[in-house]
C-alpha cells in the first residue's frame, strides 16, 4: 500500500513536471513574442550576417529573445541565415518569426531615371538594395562584360532602361547588372528593333539621339517633333549642333557645369561636341526616358530643321523650316531673355 502511494506520487509529480515543461515549450513556440506597437517591423539581414547579428537586430523587437534563440536552434535557422528584407507582424510567435526569416524574403521596388552617369546610377541604386555604390560601379564598368554584350564605355549607360523593377534587397551588384541586361533585351523587342533598322540606326545610336532629345525638351508630346529635326539633319549631313552635347562635353572635360552655352564653348575639342563633329556623339549624354527613346523610333516626319524656345508657350519650342525663319524666332527669344534679365 505504501509503495503504491509512492508510485502514485511519483506519477503525479511526473505529470506536473511534464505539464510545466510542456507549458514552457508552448510558450516558447506559440505565445506572441513581439514588443513593438506598430503593425509590423521591417528587418534587413545582410548577405554575410551571422546568427548573433540577427539576434542583435531582433532584441529590441521581441519580448523574450532567449525563447526565440531556442526555437531558432531547434528549427536549425541559427546555422542557415538568409539575407534579405523581412517583415515581422505584431503578435507573431517565435515559430512564425523563424518561418518568416527562413522563407519570406520580400522583394523591393527599385526605380531610377535621368541619371547622367554610371557613377550617379550606382549611387541611386545603392540606396535601394544591399550592394554598395563602389561594387555597383565596378560591375557597371567591367569591360569584359561590356565587350561580351556589344557595349563600350561610351554606350554602357544606355543599357539601363529607366523604370521601376522588382528585386530582392540582398541582390548583388552583378545580379543587378544581369537583370538590367535582361530588361534591356526585353525592351528592345522585335518591334523596336524593326523600327530602329527602318530609320537606319542601331539601338546604341537610338539611345545617343534619345538622350539629346530628352535634354532638349521636357515635354513628352513635343519629343517626336524634336527627334524629327535631328533626323532631318542626319539625313542631309548637317551638323546636329545640339547645345546639350556641348554642356556634356565641357563637364566631361573640365568638370564645369555650364548654365549657359556661349560661342567659346562651341569650340571645345570633344567627340561629344556636335557643333564640331558630324553625326551622333559616341554615346548617350544622359539616361533618356522611355518616351524619348520611343520618340526617336517614331519621330515626326516634317520639314523642320531648326527650333528655339517658344516665349509664349513656356516649355515648348518654335520650329522653322529655313534658317531665316529660325533667325527671326531666335531674335524674338533673345529679346525676351534680355528683358527678364
N, C-alpha and C positions, 0 to 999 in steps of 0.2 A: 504493500500500500504506500509506503514511504517512497519507494523507488518510483512508483507510478506518478506520485505528486512531483517528484524531481523532474521526471521526463516531461510532464505537462508544463512545468515552469520553464524548462529549457525551450520547449516548443514555442511557448508564448513569447519568451524573450527573443527567440529567433525571428518570430513574426514581427515583433516590434522593431528589431534591428533591420529586417528586410524592408519594413514599411518606411523607416527613416531613410534607408539607402535609396529606395525607390522614389521617395519624395524628393531627395536631393537630385537624383538623376532627372526626374521630371522637371524640376525647377531649372536645372542646368540646360536642358534641351528645349523645353516648350513654354516656359514663362517669359513674357515680354521683357526685353533687356535693353531697351533704348532709353537714353537720358536726355534727348533733345526735345524741344517743344514744337519745332516746325514739323510739317507733314512728312518731310524727308530730308536726308542729309546726303550730300554727294562726296564720294571718296575717290581720289585719284591715286592709283597704285602704279609706281614706276616699273618698267620692264625688268630692272635689276633689283627690285625690292626683296628684302628678307622678311621672314615672319615677324621678327621684332619690330620692323618698320611699320608693318600693318597694325600690330598691337599698339604701337605708339600713336598712330593716327586714329585708331578706334577708341582709345582710352577715354577721351573727353565725350565720346558719343554714347558710351554704354554705362549702365548702372554697375555691372559686375564683370570686369574684364577677365577675371580668373575663370569663371564658368565658360566664357567664350573660348578661352585658350584650351580648356579641357575638351570641349566639343570639337574644336578645330583639330586637335591632336587625334581624337577618335575617328574623325572623318578624313584624316590624312591630308587636310588642307595645309597644315603648317609646313609640309615638305613639298607643296605643289602650288606655290604662289603664282598668280597670273596677273600681269599688268593690265591696266585699263581704267575706265571710268565706271563707277558703280553707284547705285542709289540704294540707300537703306531707308526703309519706310518706318515711320513712328509705330511702335508697338510690335515690331518684329522680335522673334525669339532667336536664340543662338543658332538653332538649326536652320531657320530661314536665312539668317545673315551669312552663314557659311555657304549655303546653297547659292546665294546671290554672288558671293565672291568667287565661287568656283565656275559659274557658267553664265552670268548675266552682264557681260561687258556691253556697255551701252554705246552705240555709235554717236558721233558728234557731227554737226554740220560745219563744214569748213568752206568759207567763202572768201573770194578775193576778186578785185577788179582794178583796172587802171594803174597797175604797178609799173614803174618806169624802168626798173632794172631787176635782175635776178636777186641782187642783194636785198632790195626792198621787198620782193616777193618772199624771200626766205624769212625776213623779219616778221612779215604779216602772218605767215603760216606757223611760225614758231610760237605765236601767241594762242594758237588753236589746237595744236597737238603736242605730244611729248617731245618730239625731235627739236633740237635747238637750231638756231639760225645758222651757226657755223657748219654743222653737219649737213643741213639742207643745202646751203650754198655750195659746199664741196660736191654734193651729189649732183646738183644742177649743172655744174661746170665741168663735170667729168668728161674729158674729151673722147675717151674710148666709147662711152655711151652715146655721145653726140654723133660721132663718126658712124657708129653702127646703125643709127636711125636717121641718117641724112640731114643732120643739123650741124651748124657751125657755132662758134662763139657769138657771131653776129645775129644768127637766126634763132638761137635757142629760146629766147623769151617767147617766141611765137608758138612754142609747144604747149604753153599753159593757157587754156581757154578760160576766160573769166566766167565764173558761175559759182553755184553752191554745190558742194559734193558731200557725200557721207563717208566718213572714215571712223575707224576706232581710234580713240585718243592716243593709244600707245603705238600708233603707226610709225615706223622708222622712216628716215629720210629717203632711202632707196625705194621703200614701199610706196611712199607718197609719189615719188617721181614716176615709178612704174604705172601707178594708177592714172596719173596725168597723161602718160603716153597712150594708154588705152582709151582715155576720154578724147584725146586729140584724134585718134584714128576713128572713133565713133563720130566725132564732129565732122570730119572730112569723109562723109559718106559718098556714095556714088553720085548723088545729085549735085553736091557741092564740087566734087572733083570734075564732073562733066562741065559745070558752069565755068570753072577756072580754065579748063582746057579750051573752051569755046572763046574765051576772051584773051587767050594767049598768055596766061600767067600760071606759074606753079603755085602751090599752096604757100610756100615761103614768100613769094613775091606778092601774093594777095595780102598776106599779113603785113608786109612792109608798107604797102599802099594804104591798107585799112588803118594803120597806126597814124598816118598823116591825116587821113580823113577824120579820124577820131579827134585829133588835136585841133583841126581847123574849125569844127563846129560841134557844139554840144546838142544840137537839135537833130534827133534821130530821123525826123521826116525830111530833113534837108541833106542828109548824108549821101543818098544816091545821086543827087544833082552835083554835089561837090566831087564825088567819085567820078562822075561823068566828065567833069572839067579835066581832071588829071588823066583820064583815059584818052581824051581827045589830044592832050599834049603828048602823051606817049606815042600815040599812033602817028602823029605828024612830026615827031622828032624834036619837039620843043623842049626846052628845059622845064622841069616841074616848078622850079622857083617857089618852093614851099617854105615859108618862114619857120614852121615848127622844126624842120630839119636843121636850120641854122642854129636855132636855140639849143637843140640837142648836140650839135657839133661843137659849139662853144663850151657847153657844160662838160662834154666828154673830154675836150682838150685842155680846158683851163679850170674846170670846177665852178665856173661862174654861172649863176642862173640869171639869164637876161630877162629884164622886164619889158624891154622894147628892142626890136631889131633895127639897127642903124646901118647905113650904107657900108661902113667899115667892117661890119660883121659879115657882110655878104662875100667878103674875100677870104674868109678863113679856109685854110687848106685842110680839107677833110673829105673823105669819101661820102660823108653824110650830107655835105653841103650841096643841095640840088640847084643852087644858083651857079655853081661851077661845074658840076658833073651831070652828064646826061643820064636819063633813066632813073630807076629807083635806087634808093640807098641800099647798102649791103644787108640790112635787116630792119626790123621794126624799131622805131624810136621810142615806143612805149607799148603797153599792152592794150590793144584795141578791144572795144566792146564787141559782142556778137553782132550788134546792129551795124557797126562799122564794117565788119567783115562781110556781112550779107549785103551791105550797101555797095561794096565793090563788085561782088559777084552778080548783083542785079542792078548795076549802075544805070542811071537815066541816060537814054540816048538823046542828045541835043547838040546844038552847035555853039555852046558856050566855051570860051577859053580863059575867061578871067572872072574873078569875083572879089568883092570887097565888102566890109561890114556895112550893113544897112542901118543908117542913123534913125530911120523912122520905125523900124521893126527890130528892136534890140534883140540880139542873139542870132539873128538871121543875116543873110548876105544879099547883095545885089549882084546879079550875074550879067556878063556882057559878052557879045559875040566878037566885037572888034576892040582893038587897043584904044581907039579914040573914044569909044563909048565908055570903056573902062576908066580912062583918064578922067572923064567927067564925073563918074561915080566916085573915083578916088579923091578928086578935088572936093567934092561935097563932104566926104568923110573927114578929110584933113581939116576942113574949115570948121566942122562940128567939134573935132578934137581940140582945136586951138581955143574954141570958146569955153569948153568945160575945164580947160587947164589954165 
